[in-house]
């Protein structure tokens, strides 16, 4: 992309953690604590990018000499088709738009408040057990891991883990089966010290049957039982409504840029 690539992988992410301080995004926590993802920094350490999965968070000084390089940085081997670039402050927007141009589309996402005070366990238990006849819910095991990787709709449940053993050691999830086929699920898209980031989806031809609510409720209950925080971030108002149904509280909309990455595979 013709950018100055003076940015580097942070040897000690804690050294730039202050740039992300007060930003309650668990995918940032995962990169900072070494659970998943990585942090890249400018030469001056005044700007940084935290990447976990298909999310890249930009923080610090957008006037830094390496800000454009951070805004356009796509980690080598990035596993997703798109990178969702999230600026901490609006003054990063112009940097992102200049670097990416028409290759990145501005999109609104919805942050959900990070607290457990509004969960009603009895209500969650009811949702988790309200499956239509012929469906069953089970905790994700090795077979579920392998089945999830086979389908586009479910691969994000497990894709960020190194392999099956890693998912079984650190991951958490549930799946709904119709016969022998997985048709819905909720799992740890990512993990960090103290919690998970929830990924939830239903196969398109099985939607509108309450399966997502059942999976989401079951996973929240399992997290609470283990002392883990079940973080939820919504890509649509429909996702917000489901989160609120399960006891989450809407926080605020925020800006992302959806960048098409296959044409730009670069690294520091």
N, C-alpha and C positions, 0 to 999 in steps of 0.2 A: 504493500500500500504506500510505499515511499515515506514511511514515518520514521522519525528518529527512535530507534529501538534501544535507548539507554536504560529502559526499564529492566528490572531484574526480579527473579523469584526471591521473596523475602526469606532470609536465613532464619530470622526470628520474627514471626508475625506479631508477637506481643509488642515489639518495638513500634509498630504503627497502629496498634489497637486503639489508641486515643482518637485516631481519625474516624473510627466507626463508633466511638463511645456514644451510648444513648440511642443507637439505631437498633430497635428490637426485631431484627431479622435473624431467625435461627440458622439460615443458610450462611450468614456471615459468621455466626458463632462457630459453625462446623469448620469453616476455613481457618479461623483464628486459633481454634483449639487443636487443630491437626486431625480431627476426626474424618473429614472429607474435604476435598477442594484444596485450593492454594491461594496465596496472596502474592500479588506483584506490586512493586513499589517504584516510584520515580527515583532518579539519581539523588535528589535532595531529601527524600523521605517525606515530602510535603503532600504527596498525592498517592493514592493506592487503589488497587482493584482487587476485590475478593471474588473468586469464582468457585461456585459449587454447582455441579450439574450444568443446567442450561441457563443459570443466572449469573450475571456479572454485576457487582455493586461497585460504584465509583464514589470515592470519598476524598476529602482533602481539598487542596487548592486547584480549581480548574484553570488558573492562570499559570500553573507550573509549566516549565518548559517541556515536560514529558506528559502533560495531560492528554494531548491528542493520541500519543502512542498507547496510553492506558485505555482510552476510550475505544480505540480500534483494535485492541489486543484480543486475539482468539487463541486460547491455549492449544498447542500442538496436540493432535489426537482428540480434540473436542468431540464427545460422543453423540452430540445432538445435531439436528438439522438447523436449528436456530439458536441464537444467543439472545437472552432477554437482558438488556442492559438497563440497570436501575441507577439513576443519578441520585445522590443524597440531597442535593440542592438544585434549584432550577437553573443556576448559572452554569451547570454542566451541560444543559440541553444544547446550547449553541455549539459546544465542542463536539458532542455526539453527532449532531446534524451535519456539521461540516465534514467530519471524517467519513460518515457513512452515506450521506446524501439520500438518494431514493432507495438505497438498499436496506434501509431501516425504517420501519413504520412505527409511529408513536401510538401507544396503546395504554388504556387505563386498566390498572388492576386494583384490588381491594384488600387492604390490610385488616386483619382481624385482631382484636385486642388479646394480648398475651396474659391471660389470668384463668384460674380454675374456679373462681368463686360462683359462677353461674351454672355449673353443671348439676343436673338432677339425676342422680344415679338410677333411681327407679324408672325415670322416663327413658334414660338410655337403655336400660335393660329391656324395656318394653319394645323400643324400636329394634333392638338387636335380635329379638325373637319373633318379630312380625314378618316372617317370610311366607310367600305364597306356597301353596301345596306343591310338592315336587322339587323344592329347592332345599339345599342344606348349606350351612355356613361352617367353615373349619379354619383353624389356624394354619398359616402358611408353613409348609415343610419343604423338603428338598424337591418333591414332585411339583409342588405349586411354583417354586422358583423356576424350574425348567419349563413348565407350562406358560408362565408369565412371559418368559423371554421369547417364546415362539410367536406371540401376537403383538401387533403394533399398539393395540389399545391398552395392553397390560404391561408392556416392557418397562415402563418407567417405575413400576413397583419395585424393581430389583436392579435396574441397569447401572446404578452408581456403585454397587458393591463389586468388589474384586472378583468374586466367584461365589459359588453356592455355599461353600464353607464360611465365607465372610458374612454372607447374608444370614445364615443360621446362627452365627455367633453374635452378630450385632443388630440384625434387622428384626422387624416385627411386622406382622400383617395377618389379614384374614381374607378368605375368598369365599364367594358363593358359587356353588356348583348346581347345574341343572343336569342331572345324570352324571356323566363323567366329564362334562365340559365346564370350565370356569367361565362365568358370565359377568361377574362383578368382583370388585375387591377394594380393599383399603390397606395401604402399607406404608412403610417408612421410605419415602423418596430419598431422604437423607437422615443422617444421625449426627448428633452433637452430644457433648457431655451434659446429660440432664434431660434429654428429650429427643423427639423426632420431628421431622417435617412430613406431614401427611400427604400422600398421593391417593386420590380416590377416583374410580371410574367404573363405568358399566358398559359392557359391549352394546353397541348401538341398537341392535335388534332386541335387547332385553331391558331397555330403559322404561321409565315411568311405571315401575312396579314396586318401588320402595326399597330396591336392593341397595342403592347407594347409602340410604339412611341406615339400613341394617348394618352394613359394613362399617360405616363411619362410627356409629354408636358402639359397635363391638370393639373397634380399635381404640377409641377413646377410653373405654372401660379398662382395657388391658394396659394401656399406658398409666392410667391413674393407679391401678393395682401395683404397678412396678415403680411408682414414684417418678415417672417420666412425664414431661410436658408434651402434649399432642398439638403441636403448632399447626395452624391452618392458615393458608394464604389463598385468596380467591381470585380466579381468573375471570369470573363473570358474576353478574347479579344473581344468577341461578345458584352458583356456588355459595354466595353470601347467604342466600335464603336457606340452603341446606345447613350451613354452619350454624345459623341462628336457630334453626329447628332443633339442633343438638345441644344448644346451650351456649354457643359462642356469642360474642358481642362485636358488632361491626365497629371498626375504628375509623378508617378514612380511605378515600381513593388515593392512588399514587401513580406517577408516570413511569412507564417503561418504554423502551424501544426494542422492537422485535427485529433483530438483524439476521439476514440470511447468510449463514456462515460457510457453506461449501465452497464459495468462490474466494474465500479469504481465510486460508489456514496459515496463521503466523504464530510466532512465539518469541519470547524474549531471549 
